[in-house]
Amino acid sequence: MLKPGSRLKSAVCDAEVMVIKAGADDEVTCGGAVMATNVSEKSAGDDAQMHGCLIGKRYVNQADSIELLCVKSGDGSLYCNGEELMTKDTKKLPSSD
């Protein structure tokens, strides 16, 4: 069960994310393996899902029903329920003039 504020770790690389928004039944994977709060040992990832995730970037799906903040970079790509997550477009801040 995913809750906002939860921190998930990858089982295939060093990636860590914080859940910003998610459904209760969503399954988040990184590099082909399910992410969890506690990961005891690393396993081999799926090469097709190893495109990397970048620290400080927010990742969302097309429906915008899930949002993750990458707090530690890794080699695996983030997926939710089999759909690859993309970086969220940044909004321009207003000028302070």
C-alpha distances in whole Angstrom, upper triangle without the diagonal:
4,7,10,12,10,12,11,14,16,17,20,22,22,19,17,15,14,11,13,12,9,8,5,6,7,8,10,13,16,20,18,16,12,11,10,11,14,16,19,21,22,22,24,23,24,27,26,23,24,26,24,22,24,23,23,23,20,18,18,18,21,19,18,15,13,15,14,17,19,20,21,23,23,24,21,20,17,16,13,13,17,18,19,18,22,23,23,26,28,30,33,34,37,40,41,45
4,7,9,7,9,9,13,15,17,20,20,20,17,14,12,10,7,10,9,6,7,5,7,7,8,9,12,15,19,18,16,12,11,10,10,14,16,19,21,21,22,24,22,23,26,25,21,23,23,22,19,21,20,20,19,16,15,15,15,18,17,15,12,10,11,11,14,15,17,18,20,20,22,20,18,15,14,11,13,16,17,17,16,19,20,19,23,24,26,29,30,33,36,37,41
4,6,6,9,11,14,17,19,22,22,21,18,15,12,10,7,8,7,7,8,7,10,10,12,12,15,18,21,21,19,16,13,12,11,15,18,21,24,24,25,27,25,26,29,28,24,25,26,24,21,22,20,19,19,16,16,15,17,20,18,16,13,11,11,11,13,15,16,19,21,22,24,22,21,17,17,14,16,19,19,20,18,20,20,20,23,23,25,28,28,31,34,35,39
4,6,9,11,15,17,20,23,22,21,18,14,11,8,5,5,6,7,9,10,13,12,14,13,17,18,22,22,21,17,15,14,13,17,19,23,25,25,26,28,26,27,29,28,25,25,25,23,19,20,18,17,16,14,14,14,16,19,17,15,12,10,9,9,11,14,14,17,20,21,24,22,20,17,17,15,17,20,20,20,17,19,18,17,20,20,21,25,25,27,30,31,35
4,6,10,13,16,19,22,21,19,16,12,10,6,5,6,9,10,13,13,16,15,16,14,17,18,22,23,21,18,15,13,11,15,18,21,23,23,25,27,26,27,29,29,25,25,25,22,19,19,16,15,16,14,15,16,18,21,20,17,15,13,11,10,10,12,12,15,18,20,23,21,20,17,18,17,20,22,22,21,18,20,19,18,21,21,22,25,25,28,30,31,34
4,6,10,13,16,19,18,17,14,10,8,6,5,8,10,10,13,12,14,13,13,12,14,16,19,20,18,14,11,10,8,11,14,18,20,20,22,24,23,24,27,27,23,23,23,21,18,18,16,16,16,15,15,16,18,22,21,18,16,13,12,10,11,12,12,14,17,18,21,19,19,16,16,15,18,20,20,20,18,20,19,19,22,23,24,27,27,31,33,34,38
4,7,10,13,16,15,13,11,7,6,4,6,10,12,12,15,15,16,14,14,12,13,13,17,18,16,13,9,8,6,9,12,15,17,17,19,21,20,22,24,24,21,20,21,18,15,16,14,14,15,14,14,16,18,22,22,19,18,14,12,9,9,10,9,11,13,15,18,16,16,14,15,15,18,20,20,19,17,19,18,19,22,22,24,27,27,31,33,34,38
4,7,10,12,12,11,9,6,5,6,8,11,13,13,15,14,15,13,11,9,10,10,13,14,12,9,6,5,5,8,9,13,14,14,16,18,16,18,21,21,17,17,18,16,13,15,14,15,15,14,14,15,17,21,21,19,17,14,13,10,10,10,10,10,12,13,15,13,14,11,13,13,15,17,18,17,15,17,17,19,22,23,26,28,29,33,35,36,40
4,7,9,9,7,6,5,7,9,11,15,16,16,18,18,18,15,13,10,10,9,11,13,10,9,5,5,6,7,7,10,11,10,13,15,14,16,18,19,16,15,17,14,12,14,13,15,16,15,15,17,19,23,23,22,20,17,15,12,12,10,10,9,11,10,12,11,12,11,13,14,17,18,18,17,16,18,18,20,24,24,27,30,31,34,37,38,41
4,6,6,6,5,6,9,12,13,17,18,17,19,19,18,16,13,10,8,6,8,10,7,7,5,7,9,9,7,10,10,8,10,11,10,13,15,16,12,12,14,12,11,13,14,16,16,16,15,17,18,22,23,22,21,17,16,13,13,11,12,10,10,8,10,8,10,9,11,13,15,16,17,15,15,17,18,20,24,25,28,31,32,36,38,39,43
4,6,8,9,10,12,15,17,20,21,20,21,21,19,17,14,11,9,8,8,9,6,7,6,8,10,9,6,8,7,5,6,8,8,11,14,16,13,12,15,14,14,17,17,20,20,20,18,20,21,25,26,25,23,20,20,17,17,15,15,13,13,11,11,10,12,12,13,15,17,16,18,17,17,20,21,24,27,28,32,34,36,40,42,43,47
4,7,8,11,14,17,19,22,23,22,23,23,22,19,16,13,10,7,6,8,7,9,9,11,14,13,10,11,9,5,5,6,5,9,11,13,11,9,12,11,13,15,16,20,19,20,18,21,21,25,26,25,25,21,21,18,18,15,16,13,12,9,8,7,10,12,13,16,17,17,18,16,17,19,20,23,27,28,31,34,36,39,41,43,46
4,6,9,12,16,18,21,23,22,24,24,23,21,17,14,11,8,8,11,10,12,10,12,14,13,11,12,10,7,8,9,8,11,12,14,12,9,11,9,10,12,13,17,17,18,17,20,21,25,27,25,25,21,20,17,16,13,13,10,9,6,6,6,10,11,14,17,19,18,19,17,17,18,19,22,25,26,29,32,33,37,39,40,44
4,7,10,14,17,19,22,22,24,24,24,21,19,15,13,10,11,14,13,13,11,12,13,13,11,12,11,9,11,12,12,15,16,17,14,12,13,10,10,11,11,14,15,17,17,20,22,25,27,25,25,21,19,16,14,11,10,7,7,5,7,9,11,12,16,18,21,20,21,18,18,19,18,21,24,24,28,30,31,35,36,38,41
4,7,10,13,16,18,18,21,21,21,18,16,12,11,8,10,13,12,12,9,11,12,13,11,14,13,11,13,14,12,15,16,17,13,11,12,9,7,9,9,12,12,13,13,16,18,22,23,21,21,17,15,12,11,7,8,5,5,4,7,7,9,9,13,15,18,18,18,15,14,15,15,18,21,21,24,27,28,32,34,35,38
4,7,10,13,15,16,19,19,19,17,15,12,11,9,12,14,13,12,9,10,9,11,11,14,14,13,15,17,15,17,19,19,16,14,15,12,9,10,9,11,12,12,12,15,18,21,22,20,19,16,13,10,9,6,6,5,7,8,11,10,11,10,13,15,18,18,18,16,14,16,15,17,20,20,23,26,27,30,33,34,37
4,6,9,12,12,16,16,17,14,13,10,11,10,13,15,14,12,9,10,10,12,13,17,17,16,18,19,17,19,20,20,16,16,16,13,10,10,9,10,10,9,9,12,15,18,19,17,16,12,10,6,5,4,5,7,9,10,13,12,12,9,12,13,16,17,17,15,12,14,13,14,18,18,21,23,24,28,30,31,35
4,6,9,11,14,15,16,14,14,11,13,13,17,18,17,14,11,11,10,13,15,19,20,19,21,23,21,22,24,23,20,19,19,16,13,13,11,10,11,9,10,12,15,19,19,16,15,11,9,6,5,6,7,10,12,14,17,15,15,12,14,14,17,19,18,17,14,15,14,14,18,18,20,23,23,27,29,30,34
4,6,7,10,11,13,11,12,10,13,14,17,18,17,14,11,11,11,15,17,20,22,21,23,24,22,23,25,24,20,20,20,18,15,15,14,13,12,10,10,11,13,16,16,13,12,8,6,5,7,9,10,13,15,16,19,17,15,12,13,12,15,17,16,16,13,15,14,14,17,18,20,23,23,27,30,31,34
4,7,11,12,15,13,14,13,16,17,20,21,20,18,15,15,15,18,20,24,25,25,26,27,25,26,27,26,22,23,22,19,16,16,15,13,12,9,10,10,13,16,15,11,10,8,5,5,7,10,12,15,17,19,21,19,17,14,15,14,17,19,18,17,14,15,14,12,15,15,17,20,20,24,27,28,31
4,7,10,12,10,13,12,15,17,21,21,20,17,16,16,16,20,22,26,27,26,27,28,25,26,27,26,22,23,23,21,18,18,17,16,14,11,10,9,11,14,12,9,7,5,5,7,10,13,15,18,19,21,23,20,18,15,14,12,15,17,16,16,13,15,14,13,16,17,18,21,22,25,28,29,33
4,7,8,7,9,10,13,16,19,19,18,15,14,14,15,19,21,24,26,25,25,26,24,24,26,24,21,22,22,21,18,19,19,18,16,13,11,10,10,13,11,9,6,4,6,8,12,14,17,19,20,21,22,20,17,14,13,10,11,15,14,15,12,15,16,15,18,19,21,25,26,28,32,33,37
4,6,5,9,11,14,17,21,20,19,16,15,15,17,20,22,25,27,26,26,27,25,25,27,25,22,24,24,23,21,23,23,22,20,16,15,12,12,14,12,11,7,7,10,12,15,18,20,22,23,24,25,22,20,16,14,10,11,14,14,16,15,17,19,18,21,23,24,28,29,32,35,36,40
4,6,9,11,15,18,21,20,18,15,14,14,15,18,20,24,25,25,26,27,25,25,28,27,24,26,26,25,23,25,24,24,22,19,17,16,15,18,15,15,11,10,13,14,17,19,21,23,25,25,26,23,21,17,15,12,12,16,16,18,17,20,21,21,24,26,27,31,32,35,38,39,43
4,7,10,13,17,20,18,16,13,14,14,16,18,20,23,25,24,24,25,23,23,26,24,21,24,25,24,23,25,25,25,23,20,18,16,15,17,15,15,12,11,14,15,19,20,22,24,25,24,25,22,20,16,14,10,9,13,14,17,16,20,22,22,25,27,29,33,34,37,40,42,45
4,6,10,13,16,15,14,11,11,12,15,18,18,22,23,22,22,23,20,20,23,21,18,20,21,21,19,21,22,22,20,17,14,12,11,14,13,13,9,8,11,12,16,17,20,21,21,21,22,18,16,13,10,7,6,10,11,13,13,16,18,18,22,24,26,30,31,34,38,39,43
4,7,10,13,11,10,7,8,10,13,15,16,19,20,18,18,19,16,16,19,18,15,17,19,18,17,20,21,21,19,17,14,13,12,15,15,15,12,10,12,12,16,16,19,19,20,18,19,15,14,11,8,6,5,8,10,12,12,16,18,19,23,25,27,31,33,36,39,41,44
4,7,10,9,8,6,6,9,11,14,14,18,18,16,16,17,14,14,17,16,13,14,16,15,13,16,17,18,16,14,11,11,11,15,15,14,12,10,11,10,13,13,15,16,16,15,15,12,10,7,6,5,7,8,9,10,10,13,15,17,20,22,25,29,30,34,37,38,42
4,7,6,5,4,5,9,12,14,13,16,16,14,13,13,10,11,13,13,9,11,13,12,12,15,17,18,17,15,12,13,13,16,17,17,16,13,13,12,14,13,15,15,14,13,12,9,8,6,5,6,8,8,10,9,10,13,15,18,21,23,27,30,32,35,38,40,43
4,5,6,6,6,10,13,14,12,15,14,12,11,11,8,9,11,11,7,8,10,9,9,12,14,16,15,14,12,14,14,17,19,18,18,15,14,12,13,11,14,12,11,9,9,5,5,5,6,9,11,10,11,10,10,13,14,17,21,23,26,29,31,34,37,39,42
4,6,8,9,13,16,16,14,16,14,11,10,9,5,6,7,8,5,5,8,8,10,14,16,19,17,17,15,16,16,19,21,21,21,18,17,15,16,14,16,14,12,9,8,4,5,7,8,11,13,11,12,10,12,14,16,19,23,25,28,31,33,37,39,41,44
4,7,9,13,16,17,14,17,15,12,10,9,6,5,8,8,6,8,11,12,13,17,19,21,20,19,16,17,16,19,21,21,20,18,18,17,18,17,19,17,16,13,11,8,8,8,8,10,11,9,11,11,13,16,18,21,24,27,30,33,35,39,42,44,47
4,6,9,13,13,11,13,12,10,8,9,7,8,11,12,10,11,14,14,14,18,19,22,20,20,17,18,18,21,22,22,21,18,18,16,18,16,18,17,16,13,12,9,10,10,10,11,12,11,13,13,15,18,20,22,26,28,31,34,36,40,42,44,47
4,7,10,11,10,13,13,12,11,12,10,12,15,15,12,14,16,15,15,18,19,21,20,19,16,17,17,20,21,20,18,16,16,14,17,16,17,16,16,14,15,11,12,10,9,10,10,11,13,13,14,18,19,22,25,27,30,33,35,39,41,43,46
4,7,9,8,12,12,11,12,13,12,14,17,17,14,14,16,14,14,16,16,18,17,16,15,16,16,20,21,19,18,14,14,12,14,13,14,13,14,12,14,11,11,9,10,10,12,13,15,14,14,17,18,20,24,25,28,31,33,36,39,40,44
4,5,6,10,12,12,13,16,15,17,20,21,17,18,20,18,16,18,18,19,19,18,17,18,19,23,23,21,19,16,16,14,15,14,14,14,16,15,16,14,15,13,13,13,15,16,18,18,17,20,21,22,26,27,30,33,34,37,40,41,45
4,7,10,13,13,16,18,18,20,23,24,20,20,22,19,18,19,18,19,20,19,18,20,21,25,25,23,21,17,17,14,15,14,13,14,16,16,18,16,17,15,16,16,18,20,21,20,19,22,22,23,27,27,30,33,33,37,39,40,44
4,6,9,11,14,17,17,20,23,24,21,21,23,20,19,21,20,21,22,22,21,23,24,28,28,26,24,21,20,17,18,16,15,15,17,16,18,17,19,17,18,18,20,21,23,23,22,24,25,26,30,30,33,36,36,40,42,43,46
4,6,7,10,13,14,17,20,22,19,18,21,19,18,20,19,22,22,22,21,23,24,28,29,27,25,22,21,18,19,17,16,15,16,15,16,15,17,16,18,18,20,21,22,22,21,24,25,27,30,31,34,37,37,41,43,44,48
4,7,10,14,15,19,21,24,21,20,23,21,21,23,22,25,25,26,25,27,28,32,32,31,29,26,25,22,22,20,19,17,18,17,18,17,20,20,21,22,23,24,26,25,25,27,28,30,34,34,37,40,41,44,46,47,51
4,7,10,12,16,18,21,19,18,21,19,20,22,22,25,25,26,25,27,28,31,33,31,30,26,26,23,23,20,19,17,18,15,16,15,18,19,20,22,23,23,25,24,24,27,27,30,33,34,37,40,41,45,47,48,51
4,7,9,13,15,17,15,14,17,16,17,19,20,23,23,24,23,25,26,29,31,29,28,25,24,21,21,18,18,15,15,12,13,12,15,16,18,20,21,21,22,21,22,24,25,28,31,32,35,38,39,43,45,46,50
4,6,10,12,15,14,13,16,16,18,20,21,25,24,25,23,25,25,29,30,29,28,25,25,22,23,20,20,18,17,14,13,12,15,16,17,19,20,19,21,20,21,24,25,28,32,33,36,39,41,44,47,48,51
4,7,9,12,11,11,14,14,17,20,22,25,24,25,23,25,25,28,30,29,29,26,25,23,23,21,21,19,17,13,11,10,13,15,16,19,20,18,20,19,20,23,24,28,31,32,36,39,41,44,46,48,51
4,6,9,7,7,11,12,14,17,19,23,21,22,20,21,21,24,26,26,25,23,22,20,21,18,20,17,15,12,9,8,10,12,13,16,17,15,16,15,17,19,21,24,27,29,33,36,38,41,44,45,49
4,5,5,7,10,12,15,18,21,24,22,22,20,21,20,22,25,25,25,22,23,21,22,20,22,20,17,14,11,9,10,12,12,15,15,13,15,13,16,18,20,24,27,29,33,36,38,42,44,46,49
4,5,5,8,11,14,18,21,24,22,23,20,21,21,23,26,26,26,24,24,22,23,20,22,20,17,13,10,9,10,13,14,17,18,15,16,14,16,18,20,24,26,29,32,35,37,41,43,45,48
4,6,8,11,14,17,21,23,21,21,18,19,18,20,23,23,24,22,22,21,22,20,23,21,18,15,11,9,9,12,12,15,16,13,13,11,14,16,18,22,24,27,30,33,36,39,42,44,47
4,6,8,11,14,17,20,18,18,15,16,16,18,20,21,21,19,19,17,18,16,19,17,15,12,9,6,5,8,9,12,13,11,11,9,11,13,15,19,22,24,28,30,33,37,39,41,44
4,6,9,12,15,18,17,18,15,17,17,20,23,22,23,20,19,17,18,15,17,15,12,9,6,4,5,9,11,15,16,14,14,11,13,14,15,19,22,24,27,30,32,36,38,40,43
4,7,10,14,16,14,15,13,16,16,18,21,21,22,19,18,16,17,14,17,15,11,9,6,6,5,9,11,15,17,15,14,10,11,11,13,16,18,20,24,27,29,33,35,37,40
4,7,10,13,12,13,12,15,16,19,22,20,21,18,17,14,14,11,13,11,7,6,4,5,5,8,11,15,18,16,15,12,11,11,11,15,17,19,23,25,27,31,33,35,38
4,7,9,8,10,9,12,14,17,20,18,19,16,14,11,10,7,10,8,6,6,6,6,6,7,11,14,17,16,15,11,10,10,9,12,15,16,20,22,24,28,30,32,35
4,6,6,9,10,13,16,19,21,19,20,17,14,11,9,6,8,7,5,7,9,10,10,10,14,17,20,20,18,14,12,11,9,12,14,14,18,20,21,25,27,29,32
4,6,9,11,14,18,21,22,20,21,17,14,11,8,5,5,5,5,8,11,12,12,12,16,18,22,22,20,17,14,13,11,13,15,14,17,19,20,24,26,27,30
4,7,10,13,17,20,21,18,19,16,13,10,7,5,6,8,9,12,15,15,15,14,17,19,22,23,21,18,15,13,10,11,13,11,14,16,17,20,22,23,27
4,6,10,13,16,18,15,17,14,10,8,6,6,8,10,9,12,14,14,12,12,14,16,20,20,18,15,11,10,6,7,9,9,12,15,16,20,22,24,27
4,7,10,13,14,11,13,10,7,6,4,6,9,12,12,14,16,15,13,11,13,14,17,18,15,13,9,8,6,5,8,9,12,15,16,20,23,25,28
4,7,10,12,9,11,8,6,5,6,8,11,13,12,14,15,13,10,8,9,10,14,14,12,9,6,5,4,5,9,11,14,17,19,23,26,28,31
4,7,8,6,7,6,5,7,9,11,15,17,16,17,18,15,12,9,9,9,12,13,10,9,5,6,6,6,10,12,14,18,20,23,27,29,32
4,6,5,7,6,7,10,13,14,18,19,19,19,19,16,13,10,8,8,10,10,7,7,5,6,9,9,12,15,17,21,23,26,29,32,35
4,5,8,9,10,13,16,18,21,23,22,22,22,19,16,13,12,11,12,12,9,9,8,8,10,10,12,15,17,21,23,26,29,32,35
4,5,8,10,14,17,19,23,24,24,24,25,22,18,15,13,11,12,13,11,12,10,11,13,12,14,17,18,22,24,27,30,33,36
4,6,7,11,13,16,20,22,22,23,23,21,17,14,13,11,13,15,12,12,10,10,11,9,12,14,15,19,21,24,27,30,33
4,7,10,14,17,20,22,22,23,24,21,18,14,13,10,11,14,12,13,11,12,14,12,15,17,18,22,24,26,30,32,35
4,7,10,13,16,18,19,19,21,18,15,11,10,8,10,13,11,11,9,11,12,11,14,16,18,22,23,26,29,31,35
4,7,10,13,15,16,17,19,17,14,11,11,10,13,15,13,12,9,10,9,8,12,13,15,19,20,23,27,28,32
4,6,9,12,13,14,16,14,12,9,10,10,14,15,14,12,9,10,9,10,13,14,16,20,21,24,27,29,32
4,6,9,10,13,15,14,13,11,13,14,17,18,17,15,11,11,10,10,13,13,15,18,19,23,25,26,30
4,6,7,9,12,12,11,10,13,14,18,18,17,14,12,12,10,11,14,14,17,20,21,25,27,28,32
4,7,10,13,14,14,13,16,17,21,22,21,18,15,16,14,15,17,17,19,22,22,26,27,28,32
4,7,10,11,13,13,16,18,21,22,21,18,16,16,15,17,19,19,22,24,25,28,30,31,34
4,7,9,10,11,15,17,21,20,20,16,15,15,13,16,18,18,22,24,25,29,30,32,35
4,6,8,10,13,17,20,19,18,15,14,15,14,18,20,21,24,27,28,32,34,35,38
4,7,10,13,17,19,18,17,14,14,15,15,19,21,22,26,28,30,34,36,37,41
4,7,9,13,15,14,14,11,12,13,14,17,20,22,26,28,30,34,36,38,41
4,7,10,13,11,11,7,8,9,11,14,17,19,23,26,28,32,34,36,39
4,7,10,9,9,6,6,8,10,13,16,18,22,25,27,31,33,35,38
4,7,6,5,4,5,9,12,14,17,20,23,26,29,32,35,37,40
4,5,5,6,7,11,13,15,18,21,23,27,29,32,35,37,41
4,6,8,10,14,17,18,21,24,27,30,32,36,39,41,44
4,7,9,13,16,18,21,24,27,31,33,36,39,42,45
4,6,9,13,15,18,21,24,27,30,33,36,38,42
4,7,10,12,15,19,22,25,28,31,34,36,39
4,7,9,12,15,18,22,24,27,30,33,36
4,6,9,12,15,19,21,25,27,30,33
4,6,9,12,15,18,21,24,26,29
4,6,9,13,15,18,21,24,27
4,7,10,13,16,19,21,24
4,7,9,13,15,18,21
4,6,9,12,15,18
4,6,9,12,15
4,6,9,12
4,6,9
4,6
4
